[in-house]
Amino acid sequence: MGAADERLIVLGDVMHCQVQVEQRAWSFLFDVDAAQGTRTREQLLKELEDPRTILAGGHFAGEVFGRVLPATARRTWKSRRA
């Protein structure tokens, strides 16, 4: 798969840490509507499971670029370096 086949999605404020990939219901202090935030994260995570999609978590600690692996038992975060 080359760069022409891939796309990058920058998360902005929709997720603030890698753990929210697995625990999408974890809210952040500035979530005005926690339930809507959870629904938004779930919808976005389904789209991010596309293997051609790289995400950039601007607030993520350490590695900010990675992929969301499809849910089997649960979703997982995979760093681009792994």
Buried (B, 14 or more C-beta within 10 A) or exposed (E): EEEEEEEEBEBEEBBBBBEBBBEBEBBBEEBEEEEEBBEBBEEBBEEBEBEEBBBBBEBBEEBBEBBBBEEEEEBBBEEEEE
